[in-house]
Amino acid sequence: MPGNLLIGFGTETGNSELLAMDAQRIAAERGIESDCACMDEIDVNRIKLQDYVLIICSTWGDGEQPDNAQDLYDSMQEVGETDLNGSHFAVLALGDTAFDLFCEAGIQWDQLLEQKGSTRLHERLDCDTDYEDDAEEWLNVVLDKIALMANE
């Protein structure tokens, strides 16, 4: 299938990683080849080469990026405003409504990818601690869209 999908996750507790693995499984079921990687294993140039980027990121502390996502986020801020033109993205944000900055890390990724020229494939989903059902439904919708677009 044409097109390439990168599933990047940022996590402190492992929840985003588990969702990223689910996303890769769902993608495979739709015939979509994908790479799944922790954000500390991804560099900016790799993101620039992707047709589709799926970010699954939890918020840590007081609205902060997880430790394994911070360096990539900082590097992405330095790329040009058109460097991601032609790519598509979607963000799944995990958080806890007990904190003031609910899903802030995912919100930041969503805004940053759009600012750098990528096209939003689907609206961001902000998930509270009971996220499993909503996240699975969202992943199915997003990956269905990617499968349709990649076959055009």
N, C-alpha and C positions, 0 to 999 in steps of 0.2 A: 504494500500500500504506500503510495507516495506521501510525502510529508513526514515530519519527525516530531516526536513528543518528548519533552523533558519534564519529568515529575520531580520537582525539588521540594524537600521538606526541611523545616527548621523546628527543632523540638528540644525540650529539656527533659520531659518525662517519657517520651516514646509514643505518645498518642498520634502525633503527626506522621511519624514513620509508619505506624500501622495503617493509617489511612492511605499513605502513599503506596504501600504494598497492595492495598485493596484496589487503588486506582490502576496500578499496573496490571493486576489480574483482570479487571473489568475491560481495560484497553485491549488486552490480549484476546479476550472473548469476542471483541469487535474487529479483530484483525489488525489492530493498531500496534505497530512496533513502538516501544517506548524505552527510555532509560529512566531509572529511578535512582536518585542520589541525594544524600545529605547535602545541604547547602555549603558545608565546608569542603566538599569535594568538587564543587562547581566553580568555574571562573567566568568572568564576564564574556569572554570570547565564545565560550560554549553556548551561553544564552543567546548571543547575537546570531548564531548559526541555526537556531531552532525555528521551525514553523509554528510550533505550539508549545507553550510553557504553562504548566500547571503548578502553582505554588500552594503548598499546604504548610501553614505556619502557625505555631502557637505563640501566644503573648506571654512574656515572662516578667516577673517582678511588677514594677509600676509602669506597665505599657512598653516594655522593652523587647527588642528582638532576642530570640534565644541565642545563647553563646555561639552555637554552630551556624547561625545565620547572619550574625552581625558584620563579619568581614565582607561577605558577598553583597550585603545591602549597602555598605559604605562604598564599595567599588562600583556598584551600579549607579550610584548617585553621580559618579564622575563621567559616565558615558554621555554622548551627544543626544540631543532631543529627537534625532531621527534615526538613531542607531538600531532601533528595534522595528522600524517600518517594515511592513510585510508580515510580521509575526502576529500571533494571536495568543491571548493569555486568559487565565481564569485563576481566581484566588479563593481558597478555602481557609478561613481564619478560625482558629480555636482560641477560646478565652473563658473567662469566668465572670459572670455578671456581678459577683461580689466585689470586683475591683472597678474603680472609676474609669480606667482606660480599657474598656472591654474590647478585646480583639484588635488592639491598637497595632500590633506588629503586622497582621494581615492587612489592615487598612492602609498602612504605610506601603506595603508591597503593591497593593492594588493601585494606589495613586502613582507610585514610582514607575511601574511598568507602562502605564498610560502616558505619563509625562515623557517617557523616552521613545514614544512612537508606536508601541504595540497596540493592537486593537483588542478591546475587551470582547471575549468570546461569550461570556455569560456573567451575570451579576455575581458579585462576591457573596459568599455565604458566611455569616458570622454565627458561630456555634458556641453554645454554653457547654457546661460540663456534661450534659446528657445529649451528646451530639450524634450518636451512631446512626439512627434512622434518617435524620435530616441529611447527614453527610453522604450516606450511601445513595439516597435519592438524587442529590445534587451531582455526585460523581457520575451516575448513570446518564443524567441529562447532558452534562458537559461532554462526556465521552461519546455519546450518540451524535452530538453536534460535530465533534472532531471527525468521527467516522464519515459523516455525510460530506463535510468539507473536503476531506482528504481524497474522497472518491470523485470529486467534481473535475 
